[in-house]
Amino acid sequence: MTGKECVAIACDLRLGIQQQTLATDFKKVFKIHDKLMVGLSGLATDMLTLKQRFIFRHNLYQMREDREMKPETFANMVSSLLYEKRFGPYFCEPLIAGLDKNNTPYITGMDLLGAMAPASDFVVAGSNTESLFGVCESFYKENMEPETLFETISQCLIAGTGRDCLAGWGGVVYVITPDKVISRTLKGRMD
């Protein structure tokens, strides 16, 4: 979800196989650099593999170019990496959130083949997209400040996961601002 010179990304903490919960502290959002994060939903093993590949490719880019990767460049790299495996895809849907050099928010979602869906307001993915879309459309306002953005995305996450038995067990919210990353853990239903 985007705000005024800030962007937020959030995830629930449940790791499970269908109805069986395996862990309640599994974070699905990973830091690439200070102004860029990627969230992954889908198969846990593919999430961890993709996280390692994304960090590896970002580090190669950083060594070669001597600068951080812009969010749009990172999104294109992720799309290309996913499309390379189109005949045996990774079962993950990435969400990319970051700030460019002018502190303009950038968010995009992708399917497992790497087809990007950039947006100017919010992007959702996972097992509960229908409920999350409805809640986010209701709560979203343009040009929110970081604290308001945190409160809004937190309410969206809690309300959206409350309608899905395959999600929940709390959440983690990251708000990326020009000078820092604010990270807070949410408590949610645990049933």
C-alpha positions as CSV (number, residue, x, y, z in Angstrom):
1,M,0.0,0.0,0.0
2,T,1.4,3.4,-0.9
3,G,1.4,6.7,1.0
4,K,3.0,10.1,0.8
5,E,6.7,9.4,0.2
6,C,6.3,6.0,2.0
7,V,5.2,2.5,1.2
8,A,4.0,-0.3,3.4
9,I,4.1,-4.1,3.0
10,A,2.6,-6.6,5.4
11,C,2.1,-10.4,5.8
12,D,0.5,-12.8,8.2
13,L,2.7,-15.2,10.2
14,R,1.0,-18.6,9.6
15,L,2.8,-21.4,7.8
16,G,0.7,-24.4,7.0
17,I,-0.2,-27.2,4.8
18,Q,-3.9,-26.8,4.0
19,Q,-5.8,-27.0,7.3
20,Q,-2.7,-28.0,9.4
21,T,-0.7,-25.1,11.0
22,L,3.1,-25.9,11.1
23,A,4.4,-22.6,12.4
24,T,3.1,-19.3,13.7
25,D,6.2,-17.1,13.2
26,F,6.9,-17.5,9.5
27,K,7.7,-14.1,7.9
28,K,7.0,-13.8,4.2
29,V,8.5,-10.3,3.6
30,F,12.2,-10.0,2.9
31,K,14.5,-6.9,2.8
32,I,16.5,-6.4,-0.4
33,H,18.0,-3.0,0.6
34,D,16.9,-0.1,2.8
35,K,14.2,1.1,0.4
36,L,13.1,-2.1,-1.2
37,M,11.3,-5.2,0.1
38,V,9.7,-8.2,-1.5
39,G,6.8,-10.2,-0.1
40,L,6.2,-13.8,-1.2
41,S,3.0,-15.9,-0.9
42,G,2.8,-19.5,-1.9
43,L,5.0,-22.6,-1.3
44,A,7.4,-22.1,1.6
45,T,10.3,-23.9,0.0
46,D,10.0,-21.9,-3.2
47,M,9.8,-18.7,-1.1
48,L,13.1,-19.3,0.5
49,T,14.7,-20.3,-2.8
50,L,13.5,-17.2,-4.5
51,K,14.6,-15.0,-1.6
52,Q,18.1,-16.4,-1.9
53,R,18.1,-15.9,-5.7
54,F,16.8,-12.3,-5.4
55,I,19.4,-11.3,-2.9
56,F,22.1,-13.0,-5.0
57,R,21.1,-11.2,-8.1
58,H,20.8,-7.9,-6.3
59,N,24.3,-8.3,-4.8
60,L,25.7,-9.0,-8.3
61,Y,24.0,-5.9,-9.7
62,Q,25.3,-3.8,-6.7
63,M,28.8,-5.0,-7.3
64,R,28.7,-4.4,-11.1
65,E,26.8,-1.1,-11.1
66,D,28.1,0.2,-7.7
67,R,24.5,1.3,-6.7
68,E,21.3,0.0,-5.3
69,M,18.7,-1.5,-7.6
70,K,15.7,0.7,-8.2
71,P,12.3,-0.9,-7.4
72,E,11.2,-1.0,-11.0
73,T,14.5,-2.5,-12.1
74,F,14.2,-5.1,-9.4
75,A,10.6,-5.9,-10.4
76,N,11.8,-6.5,-14.0
77,M,14.6,-8.8,-12.8
78,V,12.1,-10.8,-10.7
79,S,9.7,-11.0,-13.6
80,S,12.5,-12.3,-15.9
81,L,13.7,-14.8,-13.3
82,L,10.2,-16.2,-12.9
83,Y,9.6,-16.3,-16.6
84,E,12.8,-18.4,-17.1
85,K,11.1,-21.2,-15.2
86,R,7.7,-20.9,-16.9
87,F,7.6,-24.7,-17.8
88,G,8.4,-25.7,-14.2
89,P,7.5,-22.6,-12.2
90,Y,8.1,-21.5,-8.7
91,F,4.8,-21.6,-6.9
92,C,5.0,-18.1,-5.5
93,E,3.4,-14.8,-6.1
94,P,5.8,-11.9,-5.4
95,L,4.8,-8.4,-4.2
96,I,7.4,-5.7,-4.5
97,A,7.3,-2.5,-2.5
98,G,9.9,0.2,-2.5
99,L,10.9,3.9,-2.9
100,D,12.8,5.2,-5.9
101,K,15.6,7.8,-5.7
102,N,12.9,10.6,-5.6
103,N,11.1,8.8,-2.8
104,T,8.2,8.0,-5.1
105,P,6.4,4.8,-3.9
106,Y,6.5,1.8,-6.3
107,I,4.4,-1.4,-5.8
108,T,3.7,-4.3,-8.1
109,G,2.4,-7.8,-7.9
110,M,3.1,-10.8,-10.1
111,D,1.8,-14.2,-10.9
112,L,4.0,-17.2,-10.8
113,L,5.1,-16.7,-14.4
114,G,6.3,-13.1,-13.7
115,A,3.4,-11.1,-15.3
116,M,3.6,-7.8,-13.5
117,A,0.6,-5.8,-12.3
118,P,1.9,-2.5,-11.2
119,A,-0.5,-0.3,-9.1
120,S,-0.6,3.2,-7.7
121,D,-2.6,2.4,-4.6
122,F,-2.3,-1.2,-3.3
123,V,-1.6,-4.8,-4.3
124,V,-2.7,-8.1,-2.6
125,A,-1.7,-11.7,-3.0
126,G,-2.2,-15.0,-1.2
127,S,-5.0,-17.3,-0.2
128,N,-7.4,-14.5,0.7
129,T,-7.2,-11.9,-2.1
130,E,-11.0,-11.4,-2.4
131,S,-11.4,-10.3,1.2
132,L,-8.2,-8.2,1.1
133,F,-9.3,-6.4,-2.0
134,G,-12.6,-5.4,-0.5
135,V,-11.1,-4.2,2.8
136,C,-8.2,-2.3,1.1
137,E,-10.6,-0.6,-1.3
138,S,-12.7,0.6,1.6
139,F,-9.8,1.8,3.8
140,Y,-7.3,3.2,1.3
141,K,-6.8,7.0,0.9
142,E,-4.2,8.8,-1.2
143,N,-1.2,10.5,0.3
144,M,-1.2,8.9,3.8
145,E,1.5,9.8,6.3
146,P,3.6,6.8,7.6
147,E,1.6,6.4,10.9
148,T,-1.7,6.6,9.1
149,L,-0.4,4.2,6.5
150,F,0.7,1.7,9.2
151,E,-2.7,1.9,10.9
152,T,-4.6,1.4,7.6
153,I,-2.6,-1.5,6.4
154,S,-2.8,-3.1,9.8
155,Q,-6.5,-2.9,9.9
156,C,-6.7,-4.3,6.3
157,L,-4.5,-7.2,7.3
158,I,-6.3,-8.1,10.5
159,A,-9.8,-7.7,8.9
160,G,-8.8,-9.6,5.7
161,T,-7.2,-12.5,7.5
162,G,-10.1,-12.8,9.9
163,R,-12.2,-14.0,7.0
164,D,-9.8,-16.8,6.0
165,C,-9.0,-19.9,8.0
166,L,-5.8,-20.5,6.1
167,A,-4.3,-17.2,7.1
168,G,-3.6,-15.2,10.2
169,W,-1.9,-15.9,13.5
170,G,-0.8,-12.2,13.7
171,G,1.2,-10.3,11.2
172,V,4.2,-8.1,10.5
173,V,4.0,-4.6,8.9
174,Y,6.9,-2.8,7.4
175,V,6.6,0.9,6.5
176,I,9.5,2.1,4.3
177,T,10.2,5.9,4.6
178,P,13.0,7.9,3.0
179,D,15.1,7.7,6.2
180,K,14.1,4.4,7.9
181,V,12.1,1.2,7.9
182,I,9.5,0.9,10.6
183,S,8.7,-2.7,11.5
184,R,5.9,-3.7,13.9
185,T,4.4,-7.1,14.8
186,L,0.6,-7.4,15.1
187,K,-1.3,-9.8,17.3
188,G,-4.3,-11.5,15.6
189,R,-6.7,-14.3,16.1
190,M,-5.0,-17.6,16.9
191,D,-7.8,-20.1,16.3
